[in-house]
Amino acid sequence: MSTPEAQEAVISERIVKHMNADHADSVRRYLKAFKQKSISEVRDARLTGVTLNDMKFDCGKQQVIIPLDPPMKAMREARERLIQLDKEALDILGLTDIPITKYTPPYAPGLHWIHLFNFTQCLIVLTTFSRRANFKSGSLIHDNILSHVPGFGDFLFTIQPYLFYIMVGIHATETVFMARKLNRHGLTPSEPVWWAWMTSCFVEGKTCWMRLDAHIDEKLKEREAKKH
């Protein structure tokens, strides 16, 4: 018959494997919230052990210990205690526990056509109006398109700096708020999904926000469905 210590060791090993495999985001949050570790420090952090008194982590080639206060009375308390600590970490960091796991492109199946239309039009405007010379004689745009509409090229030449910088300013502001929202959902610049949402937001603005909100709503519905 195994001793209580041996049983606790088996449970601890099971918890460690489960947390590292399925809840790596929680592991990182523990370290950021309770040990003030940076994003770069916790990038490859791993839980290495759980006892009644503490949790041990491998973080940046150093062992970090987070005490459990009060200590657990038995290892069967570990699941609820880890969940509670994660909630506390989320609160400390000002984060939500709804993860953003993918980027939804404007051409994704099932989306309204306005998403792709808006993205395309914004990209064309940003590209075309990035240089005033695009509206002068000798440019591909002028010689192949604007030359057939006398006076229109001069009008576009005049408004180019105003339209371009106003649009860039608006979209840059939206991108700043997008970065804050992504951060609240646990996404960081170290992840390709973060860059996909940020780039898309800078190009198209509002429709990108619409898709992100839809993705978050989908995650919420999935969570609610698991409760029933």
Secondary structure, DSSP 8 states (H G I E B T S, - for coil): ---HHHHHHHHHHHHHHHHHHH-HHHHHHHHHHHH---HHHHTT-EEEEE-SSEEEEEETTEEEEEE-SS--SSGGGHHHHHHHHHHHHHHHHT--S--------TT-TT--HHHHHHHHHHHHHHHHTT-GGGGSTTSHHHHHTGGGSTTHHHHHHHHHHHHHHHHHHHHHHHHHHHHHHHHHTT--TTSHHHHHHHHHHHHHTHHHHHHHHHHHHHHHHHHHHHH-
